[in-house]
Amino acid sequence: MRTTTSAVAAFGAAALLLSGCGSDSLDDSKDSGSGGSSSSSSAAPAVKKDDALAKLVPADIAKMGTLTVGTDASYAPNEFTAADGKTIQGMDIDLLKAVAAKLGLKLTFQNGGFDSLIGGVTSNKYPLAISSFTINEKRMQQVSMVQYFNAGTSWATAKGNPKKVDVDKACGLTIGVQKGTVQADDDLPARNKKCVAEGKKANKLVVEAEQSKVTADLIAGKVDAFAADSPITAWAVAKNEDKLEKVGSVYEAAPYGIVVAKDQTKFAEALSKALESLEKDGTYKKILEQWNNGDGAVNEFPVNPKA
């Protein structure tokens, strides 16, 4: 879960990745925009414009033509770059493209640092952002958020768990985390306070700007384990099953939210209604399942829910 923000990059991409929507339908993956912007390369379900829902979009948003969406494309499988190093893809990308298609909007995705995205929305650089943002009160003081998914925290360690990592008793370990995440800002600091209070050694945190580097650090043996959102940990382990394994259970589940400006509540409501429609017709679940994230599905999409 990501809060105020979010092997080497090439190695991380190889290890992890192995591997605009139109106004009437979503059925292609053509590049759009520039400066690290592009549409998803995955085969997302085709989505038709809903004229009634499109009328809910505020005029100032609709007249923009193509909306630039801020995202940090380093968080597979939710948002990450394809093998070409340019195309941005993932569950969040496909889902927001489907929402936009329902509303008759066009999108281009711009890759940026996770800790700059909310500022980009509040400064009107982006009309919206999607990047596995955990919904919390602090964030909702700055922006409006539309719930769309649920995730918890889980850990990974080296295959065979040679360091005997026990998530419930973790003290004195070297733990990898991504900058600006719940794990870096809240979870591990709280754990360290408990370790010290019990007379044990605090964990050393290795904080990286991108999750791909966190994963590469674990594969290279630079850290004993890493903590990340449950879908991200599951993806990293699946792509590196000969080197990594999950350890412990998923904990502290919380919702993700699409981010829009604080005063764009009508736009947020339109996004919410589009998500409801996608859930009703089955598209929402199909997209999640394409990225092996079906367990995180929700059936309500409130704006600014109680955190």
C-alpha positions as CSV (number, residue, x, y, z in Angstrom):
1,M,0.0,0.0,0.0
2,R,1.5,3.3,-1.0
3,T,1.2,6.4,1.1
4,T,2.6,9.9,0.4
5,T,4.8,8.8,-2.5
6,S,5.9,5.2,-4.0
7,A,19.7,-5.7,-9.8
8,V,19.6,-2.4,-11.4
9,A,16.7,-1.1,-13.4
10,A,17.3,-3.3,-16.3
11,F,17.7,-6.3,-14.1
12,G,14.6,-5.4,-12.2
13,A,12.7,-5.1,-15.4
14,A,13.9,-8.4,-16.7
15,A,13.2,-10.1,-13.4
16,L,9.9,-8.6,-12.7
17,L,8.3,-8.0,-16.1
18,L,9.4,-11.0,-18.2
19,S,7.4,-10.5,-19.9
20,G,-5.6,5.9,-25.3
21,C,-8.8,4.7,-25.0
22,G,-11.4,6.1,-27.5
23,S,-14.6,7.9,-26.8
24,D,-16.7,5.0,-27.9
25,S,-14.9,1.8,-27.0
26,L,-11.7,0.4,-25.4
27,D,-10.3,-2.2,-27.7
28,D,-6.8,-1.2,-28.7
29,S,-3.4,-0.4,-27.3
30,K,-1.9,2.3,-29.4
31,D,0.7,4.6,-28.0
32,S,-0.5,8.1,-27.0
33,G,1.2,11.2,-25.8
34,S,4.9,11.5,-25.1
35,G,7.4,12.0,-22.2
36,G,7.0,8.5,-20.9
37,S,3.3,8.4,-21.7
38,S,1.6,5.4,-23.3
39,S,-1.4,3.2,-23.1
40,S,-1.7,-0.3,-21.9
41,S,-0.5,-3.2,-24.1
42,S,-2.7,-5.8,-22.5
43,A,-5.9,-7.2,-24.0
44,A,-8.4,-5.4,-21.8
45,P,-12.1,-6.2,-22.4
46,A,-13.8,-3.9,-24.9
47,V,-15.9,-1.2,-23.2
48,K,-18.6,0.9,-24.8
49,K,-19.4,4.5,-23.9
50,D,-22.4,4.9,-21.7
51,D,-24.1,8.2,-22.7
52,A,-25.9,8.6,-19.4
53,L,-22.7,8.2,-17.4
54,A,-20.8,10.5,-19.8
55,K,-23.2,13.3,-19.0
56,L,-22.0,13.1,-15.3
57,V,-18.5,14.3,-16.3
58,P,-18.0,18.0,-15.5
59,A,-17.7,20.2,-18.5
60,D,-14.3,21.4,-17.6
61,I,-13.0,17.8,-17.6
62,A,-14.8,16.8,-20.7
63,K,-13.5,19.7,-22.8
64,M,-9.8,18.7,-22.0
65,G,-10.0,16.2,-24.8
66,T,-7.2,13.8,-23.6
67,L,-6.7,13.6,-19.9
68,T,-3.1,13.1,-18.6
69,V,-3.0,10.6,-15.8
70,G,-0.1,10.5,-13.4
71,T,1.3,7.1,-12.4
72,D,4.5,5.6,-11.1
73,A,5.1,2.7,-13.5
74,S,7.4,0.7,-11.2
75,Y,4.8,-1.3,-9.3
76,A,4.0,-4.5,-11.2
77,P,1.5,-5.8,-11.7
78,N,-0.6,-2.7,-11.0
79,E,1.4,-0.2,-13.1
80,F,4.7,-0.9,-14.8
81,T,6.5,-0.5,-18.1
82,A,6.4,-3.3,-20.8
83,A,9.5,-4.8,-22.3
84,D,9.8,-1.9,-24.7
85,G,10.6,0.4,-21.8
86,K,7.9,2.8,-22.9
87,T,4.4,1.3,-22.8
88,I,2.7,1.6,-19.4
89,Q,0.6,-1.4,-18.5
90,G,-1.0,-3.1,-15.5
91,M,-4.2,-3.7,-13.6
92,D,-4.7,0.0,-12.7
93,I,-4.0,1.1,-16.2
94,D,-6.6,-1.3,-17.8
95,L,-9.2,-0.5,-15.1
96,L,-8.9,3.3,-15.6
97,K,-9.0,2.9,-19.3
98,A,-12.2,1.0,-19.0
99,V,-13.6,3.7,-16.7
100,A,-12.7,6.3,-19.2
101,A,-14.2,4.4,-22.1
102,K,-17.5,4.2,-20.1
103,L,-17.4,8.0,-19.7
104,G,-16.4,8.8,-23.2
105,L,-13.0,10.1,-22.2
106,K,-9.5,9.7,-23.7
107,L,-6.4,9.1,-21.6
108,T,-2.6,9.3,-21.8
109,F,-0.5,8.0,-18.9
110,Q,2.6,9.9,-17.7
111,N,5.2,8.1,-15.7
112,G,6.4,10.1,-12.7
113,G,7.9,9.7,-9.2
114,F,5.3,8.3,-6.8
115,D,5.9,11.1,-4.2
116,S,5.2,13.7,-6.9
117,L,1.8,12.5,-8.1
118,I,-0.6,13.9,-5.5
119,G,1.2,17.3,-5.8
120,G,0.7,16.9,-9.6
121,V,-3.0,16.6,-9.0
122,T,-3.3,19.5,-6.5
123,S,-1.3,21.7,-8.9
124,N,-3.5,20.8,-11.9
125,K,-0.6,19.1,-13.7
126,Y,-2.8,16.0,-13.8
127,P,-6.6,15.9,-13.7
128,L,-6.3,12.5,-12.0
129,A,-3.7,9.9,-10.9
130,I,-3.8,6.2,-10.3
131,S,-0.8,4.4,-8.7
132,S,-1.9,2.0,-6.0
133,F,-2.7,4.8,-3.6
134,T,-3.9,3.6,-0.2
135,I,-6.8,5.7,1.0
136,N,-6.2,7.5,4.3
137,E,-7.3,10.6,6.1
138,K,-4.1,12.5,5.5
139,R,-4.4,12.1,1.8
140,M,-8.1,12.9,1.6
141,Q,-7.3,16.3,3.2
142,Q,-5.5,17.1,0.0
143,V,-7.5,15.3,-2.7
144,S,-10.6,13.3,-3.4
145,M,-10.3,9.5,-3.7
146,V,-12.5,6.9,-5.4
147,Q,-12.2,3.4,-3.9
148,Y,-11.6,0.6,-6.4
149,F,-9.5,-2.2,-4.9
150,N,-8.4,-3.7,-1.6
151,A,-4.8,-4.8,-0.7
152,G,-2.8,-5.7,2.3
153,T,0.9,-6.0,3.1
154,S,3.0,-9.2,2.5
155,W,6.7,-10.1,2.7
156,A,9.1,-12.0,0.4
157,T,12.4,-13.5,1.3
158,A,15.0,-15.7,-0.5
159,K,13.9,-19.2,-1.6
160,G,14.1,-21.6,1.4
161,N,14.1,-18.7,3.9
162,P,17.8,-19.0,4.8
163,K,17.5,-16.1,7.2
164,K,14.6,-17.7,9.0
165,V,12.5,-14.6,8.6
166,D,9.4,-14.6,10.8
167,V,7.2,-11.6,10.0
168,D,5.5,-11.6,13.4
169,K,8.9,-11.4,15.2
170,A,11.0,-9.5,12.7
171,C,13.8,-7.6,14.5
172,G,17.4,-7.0,13.6
173,L,16.9,-7.8,9.9
174,T,17.7,-5.8,6.8
175,I,14.4,-5.1,5.1
176,G,13.8,-3.6,1.6
177,V,10.9,-1.2,1.1
178,Q,9.9,1.4,-1.6
179,K,10.0,5.1,-0.7
180,G,6.7,6.6,0.3
181,T,4.9,3.4,0.9
182,V,2.9,2.4,4.0
183,Q,5.6,-0.2,4.6
184,A,8.4,2.4,4.6
185,D,6.5,5.2,6.4
186,D,4.3,3.4,8.9
187,D,4.6,-0.4,9.2
188,L,8.4,-0.9,9.6
189,P,9.0,2.2,11.7
190,A,6.2,1.0,14.1
191,R,7.8,-2.5,14.2
192,N,11.2,-1.0,15.0
193,K,9.8,1.0,17.9
194,K,8.4,-2.3,19.3
195,C,11.7,-4.1,18.7
196,V,13.6,-1.4,20.6
197,A,11.0,-1.3,23.4
198,E,11.5,-5.1,23.8
199,G,15.3,-4.7,24.0
200,K,15.9,-6.1,20.6
201,K,17.8,-4.6,17.6
202,A,15.8,-2.5,15.2
203,N,15.5,-3.6,11.5
204,K,17.6,-1.8,9.0
205,L,15.5,-0.3,6.2
206,V,16.9,-0.2,2.7
207,V,14.6,2.3,0.9
208,E,14.6,2.4,-2.9
209,A,12.8,4.8,-5.2
210,E,11.3,1.9,-7.3
211,Q,9.9,-1.5,-6.3
212,S,11.8,-3.2,-9.1
213,K,15.1,-2.2,-7.3
214,V,13.7,-3.4,-4.0
215,T,13.1,-6.8,-5.6
216,A,16.5,-6.8,-7.3
217,D,18.1,-6.1,-3.9
218,L,16.5,-9.2,-2.4
219,I,17.5,-11.4,-5.3
220,A,21.1,-10.1,-5.0
221,G,21.1,-10.8,-1.3
222,K,21.4,-7.2,-0.2
223,V,18.4,-7.5,2.0
224,D,16.9,-10.3,4.1
225,A,13.4,-9.7,3.0
226,F,11.1,-7.0,1.5
227,A,7.7,-5.8,2.5
228,A,5.2,-4.5,-0.2
229,D,1.6,-4.5,-1.1
230,S,0.2,-8.1,-1.4
231,P,-0.4,-8.0,-5.2
232,I,3.2,-6.7,-5.8
233,T,4.8,-9.3,-3.6
234,A,2.8,-12.1,-5.2
235,W,3.8,-10.9,-8.7
236,A,7.5,-10.6,-7.8
237,V,7.5,-14.1,-6.3
238,A,5.7,-15.6,-9.2
239,K,8.1,-14.1,-11.7
240,N,11.1,-15.2,-9.6
241,E,9.8,-18.5,-8.1
242,D,13.3,-20.1,-8.3
243,K,14.8,-17.3,-6.2
244,L,12.0,-15.9,-3.9
245,E,9.2,-17.1,-1.7
246,K,6.4,-15.4,0.3
247,V,6.7,-15.5,4.0
248,G,4.0,-14.9,6.6
249,S,0.4,-13.9,5.9
250,V,-1.2,-10.8,4.4
251,Y,-2.1,-8.2,7.0
252,E,-3.6,-4.7,7.4
253,A,-5.7,-4.8,4.2
254,A,-6.9,-1.3,3.1
255,P,-8.5,0.1,-0.1
256,Y,-6.8,1.8,-3.0
257,G,-8.2,5.0,-4.5
258,I,-8.2,6.9,-7.8
259,V,-7.0,10.4,-7.0
260,V,-8.7,13.6,-8.4
261,A,-8.5,17.2,-7.2
262,K,-10.2,18.0,-3.9
263,D,-12.8,20.2,-5.5
264,Q,-13.6,17.7,-8.3
265,T,-16.2,15.8,-6.4
266,K,-18.6,15.6,-9.3
267,F,-15.8,14.1,-11.4
268,A,-15.1,11.6,-8.6
269,E,-18.7,10.6,-8.5
270,A,-18.7,10.0,-12.3
271,L,-15.7,7.7,-11.9
272,S,-17.5,5.9,-9.1
273,K,-20.6,5.4,-11.2
274,A,-18.5,4.1,-14.1
275,L,-16.8,1.6,-11.7
276,E,-20.2,0.5,-10.5
277,S,-21.3,-0.1,-14.1
278,L,-18.1,-2.1,-14.9
279,E,-18.6,-4.2,-11.8
280,K,-22.2,-4.9,-12.7
281,D,-21.4,-6.0,-16.3
282,G,-18.5,-8.2,-15.2
283,T,-15.7,-6.1,-16.8
284,Y,-14.2,-5.0,-13.5
285,K,-13.6,-8.6,-12.2
286,K,-12.3,-9.7,-15.6
287,I,-9.6,-7.0,-15.6
288,L,-8.6,-7.9,-12.0
289,E,-8.4,-11.6,-12.9
290,Q,-6.3,-10.9,-16.0
291,W,-3.7,-9.6,-13.6
292,N,-4.3,-12.3,-11.0
293,N,-5.7,-9.8,-8.6
294,G,-9.3,-11.1,-8.3
295,D,-9.0,-11.5,-4.5
296,G,-8.8,-7.8,-4.1
297,A,-12.1,-7.0,-5.8
298,V,-14.6,-4.8,-4.0
299,N,-18.3,-4.3,-4.6
300,E,-18.6,-0.7,-3.6
301,F,-16.8,2.3,-5.0
302,P,-17.4,5.2,-2.6
303,V,-15.9,8.7,-2.9
304,N,-13.7,9.6,0.1
305,P,-14.7,6.6,2.2
306,K,-14.0,6.5,5.9
307,A,-10.4,5.4,6.3
